Amino acid sequence: MSQHHDHNHHANRKTLIICLSIISAYMVVEVIGGFITNSLSLLADAGHMLSDAVSLFIALMAFTFSNKSADYRRTYGYKRFEILAAVLNGATLILISVYIMFEAVARFRNPPEIASHGMLIIAGVGLLVNAVVAYIMMRGSDVKENLNMRGAYLHVISDMLGSVGAIIAALLIIFLGWAWADPLASVIVALLVLRSGYLVTKSSVHVLMEGTPDNVQIEKVTQKILETGDIISIHDLHIWTITSGLNALTCHAVVDDSLTVAESEVLLGKIDHELQHLNIHHVTIQLETGAHTHDASVLCSVEAGHNDRHEH
């Protein structure tokens, strides 16, 4: 299992480096091409490619920093780097999209001269580059199970739509002379970028606020703990995300007074094993008897045999 994990880790990291290099190089080409051809939709697509590059970079840094050892100053290590970078990524995308839409309004009023043939060529190559990168990621990495890789892969797929928009705009300008097609395509791409920025920012802030992970159902988690046996009730339940793919849980569990130390260890081991199947990867449970139960700052209190959740 460890060798398989290490192989996937190495494959994912290698794929990210290759894709990041390709995306970053062509992003520069699109920026230069956008200024030369005076095409806003190309610049918008370059902005979307920037989001791809940042997304790939974040995923790469997550793999790199996840192996750094924790210390007394950072007891969780550097795993939160990914989340902080994601917030910056989302904010940058929102600013880029707002700028593109602001510029598009001015171009609708006074459409500039556009080198449409050059625009078509650059957008066409951009679509090909995105398709190649998507293929490399799909074949060379784990885009189904690994959240980092899947997020980066979806970024690249969405960017292909931006390239398609720029191609359609170039064709409309060439054959119909519709100069407004360029700012219209840029607005469509900007909306895609805005949506990506909003979703990335929302998810990242949710993690920083220690919100319950989207892939965890508290009701199933509490039910699984109570079904384990010897648990009378649980309280002070907290579930949060440390970084993508690493969810943690802490709670107090009230047990029978007659439970021995050896039985307690077996019980905790069983709960830890069961919760792994519910996307909980780091479990800390404090066992206590009814005599030591307190009611201070109870977030979630559940008793065996009752599925109702009481929040205070």
N, C-alpha and C positions, 0 to 999 in steps of 0.2 A: 504493500500500500504506500509506504514511504517513497520507494523508488518510483512508483507511478506518479505520485504527487510531484516529486522533484523533476521528473521528465516533463510533465505538463507545465510546471513553473518555467523551466528552461525554454520550452517550445513557445509559450505565450510571450515571454520576454524577447526572444529572438524575432518573433513575428512583429511585435510592437516596434522594435528598432527599425526593421526594414520598412514597414508601412509609414512610420513617422518620417523617415528620410524622404520617401517618395512624395508624400503629401506636402511636406514643408518646401521641398524644391519646386513643385509645381504651383504652390500657393504664390511664391515669389514671381513665377512666370505670369500668373494671372493678374497679379497687381500691376506689373509692368505693362502687360498687354492691355489691361483696362484703361490705363492712362494714355497709352499710345493710340488705341482705337477710340478713346473717349466714351467707352461703354460702361454705364453704371451697373448694368446687370452682371458684367464680368467682375467688377469690383465687389458687388454683393456676393457673388459666388466665391470670390477670394476670401471674403469675410466668413463665409460658411466653412470654407476649407481651413481657416484659422481655428474655427471651433473644433474641427476634426483633429487638427494638429495638437491643440491644447488637451482635448479629450484623450488622445493617444499618449501624450506626455504624462498626464495625470495617472493613467493606468500603468505606464512604465515606472513612474516614481513610486506608485503604490507597491509594485512588485519589489523594487529596489529597497525601499525603506522598511518594508514589512520584515525584512531579515535583520534589521539593526536591533541590537539587544536593548532591552529596557534598562533604565538606571534609576537612581534615587530621585532625580528631577523629573523624569518622565516614566512613570511606572507602567504605562501602556506602550512605551517605546515611541515610535514616530508614525504609528498607524493612522493618526488623525490628519497627517499631512495631506492625504488624498481628499479629505472632506474640505479642508481649508482651501486647497487649490481649486476644488470644484465650485466653491462660492465665488472665487475670483473669476473662474471661467464663465459662470452664469452671468455675473455682473458685466463682464466684458462683452458678452454676446448681446445683452440688452442694449448697451451703449452703441454697439455697432449697428444694430437693427434700427435704432432711433435715428442715427445719423443718415443711414441709407434712405429711410422714408422721408426725412427732411429734405435731402438732396433731390429725391424723386419728384417732390412737389414743384420745385423750381424748374425741373426739366420738363414736366408736363406743360408748363406755361411757355417755356422757350426751349423746344427740343434742339439740341446741338447736332452738328454734323458728326456722323458715326461711321467709322471704317468697318462696315458690316461684314465684309468678306474675312477680314482679319479676326473679327469678333467670332465669326462662325467657326473658324479653324481652331482658335484657342479654346472655345467652349466645347468643341467636339473632342479635342485631345483631353480636356479636363474630365469629360464624361468617361473616356477610356481609362484614364488614370484612376478614377474612383472605382470603376468596375474591376480593374486589376487588383487594387488594394483590398476591395471587398472579397475577391476570390482568394487572395493570399491569406486573409484573416480567417475565412471560412474553412480553408483546407489545413492551415498550419497552427491553429490555436483552438482553445475551448470557448466558443462563443455561445454555447448553450448553458453551461453550468456556472462559469465564472462571470460574476456581475461586472467586473471591470472590462473584460473583453467584450461582453455583450453590449455594454453601453457604448464603447468605442466603435464597435461594428455597426450599430444602429445609426451613429453619427455619420459614418461614411455612406451608408445607404441613403439617408435623407439628403446628403449633399449631392447625390446623383440627380435628384430632382432639380436642384439649382442649376446644374449644367444643362439639363434638358430645357429648362426655362430660357436660359441664355441662347440656346440653339434655336428654339422656336422664335424668339424675338429677332434674332439675326435673319432668319428666313423671311419673316414678315416684312422686315425693312428692305431686304434685297428684292423680293418679288412684288410687294404691294406698296412700298414706300411709307409704311406706318412707323414713323420715328418714335411715336409714343409707346411702341411695343417694348422698347428698352427700359424706360422707367417703370412700366407696368410689371415687366418681368422682375425687375429689381425689388419692387414692393412685395411681390409674391415670395421671393427668396428671403426678404427681410422679415416677413411674417413667420417663415419657417425658422429663421434664426432666433427671432423673439420667443417663439414657442419653446425652442430648445433651451434658451437662456432662462426662461421662467421655470421650466420643469427642473432643470439642474439646480437652480438657486433654491427653489421650494424644497426639493429633496435634501439638499445639503443643510439648509437651515433647520429642517425637521430633525436631522441627525444631531446637529449642534445643540438643539433644545432637548436632547435626550428623549425624543419621541419614540413611541412604540414602533418597531420596524414594520414595514408594510407586509413583509412575508411571514409575520408571526401573528397568530390568533390567540389572544390572551385566554379566551374561554377554553380552547383546546389544551393550552398549557396548564391551566389550573386544574382542569379535569384529569389530565394525565398524572399530575402530582398527587392528587387526592386518591386516584385509583391505584396508586402504587402499593398502598397498604400501610398500616401503622400511623398514617397521618390523620390527625383529628381535624386540623384547620390550618390555613396559611394566612399570613398578613404581611404588610410592608413589602408587597411585590413590586419589583421594578424590572422592566425589560427595555434595553436600549441597544443602539448600534455603536460599536467602537469604530469600525470602518466597514466598507463594503464586504459582505461575506463573513462578518464576525459580530454576532449578536451575543449579548451578555444578559444574565438574569441573576438577581439576588432576591431573597425573601426569607421570612421567618416561618418555620413550620412547627406547629404544636404536635408533640407525640405523646404516647402513653408513658407514664412514669416507670413502667417495668421494662422499657426498652434498654438493652445493654449496649455498651460501647461497640462491641463487635457487630451487633445487629444494626446499629446506627450507621456504621460504615458500609455495610451491605446495602442498606436502604438508600443511602446517598449515591452509591455507585449505580444502583438500578435506576434512580431518577435521572442521573446524569446521562446514562445510556439512552433512556426513553426520550429525553428532551432533544437529543441530537437529531432525531427524526422530525422534530418540529422547528428546525432552523435555529435552535439555541446552542451556541458553541462553547460558551463559558458560563458555568453554573456555580453559584455560591449560595448555599442554604444553611441558615443557622437553625439548628434543632433546639427546641426548648419544651419544657413541660408546662402544663396548664397553670401551675403556681407562679411561673415566671413570665407569663404572657402579659404584655402591656398594650395599651390602646393609643399610644402617642403617635401622631403623624401617620395613621394608618391610611395607606393609599388604596389597598385592595385587601379585603378580608373575606375569605371563603371557608366554609366549613364542609367537611365530608358529608355527602348526601344532599347538599344544596348547591344548585347551579347559579343561584342569584349572586350578583356581584354588588357589593356596597362600596361606594366611593365617598370619601370624606374630604 
